[in-house]
Amino acid sequence: MTFLRLPFVLLLTGVLGLAGCSMHQPVALYQLDSGEPGQPKQSAGMAVVLGPVSVADYLQRETLLQRQPDGSLTAATDGRWAGSLSADIDQLLVRQLAWRLDSQRVVLAPASTGFSPDVQVLLSITRLDSGANQPAILDAQWRLLDRRGQVRDNRIVHLEQPHSGSSSAQVQAQGQLLQRLAEQLSTAVKPLANQPALADEAPPKKPAAPVQVRKEPEKPKIPMASPIRTDMEVFRF
């Protein structure tokens, strides 16, 4: 009996081994493609603070999501993000902006003490995903604040990028969308480089005090004389 059971035990062991191998297949890890941004040369270029950058809650995970034709999202089985997607987005945008503005003074919020930005970029990314049969889509909104903290630009953008369908092609398309976003941001930021320095701005004029006209003291009024009819005509004052 023992001899007959031995092949079955070996067969069962082999099946379990194959199952274990299939369950532990390596999963591909992906990072966003930041393109080939050049090194900014100007150390005294435009001072820009990027952030806070808010990213939709569903993107704050390592799962590589797939958009389905019905609009639903499913987790990819052949890959995931290599770390924080939010951090990848921040670094990609900083490098792209620094290169396009040719400035070494592009930093992430919060900026260090004493750093006075020419522009602060408030950015919200509400969608960044794709699917095997769905294009990569980016929905975002930005606001630009000048040196005085006043809003100088506000824009909502919707970008799409086609791809070949594989997970790697989808990740590449999403990176290209962020590069296009950085290009639009740099175009909007550049005109604010010509702002006058705060020290050069004329202080606001105080409203002129109303001119007080000196009034002459009123002279006492002399009552008009009225005649009193008596035997003698007497005037009373």
Beta strands, then each sheet from edge to edge (+ up, - down):
strand 1: 28-30
strand 2: 48-55
strand 3: 63-67
strand 4: 73-81
strand 5: 106-108
strand 6: 119-131
strand 7: 134-145
strand 8: 151-161
strand 9: 226-228
strand 10: 234-236
sheet 1: 1+ 4+ 3-
sheet 2: 5+ 2+ 6+ 7- 8+
sheet 3: 9+ 10-
end
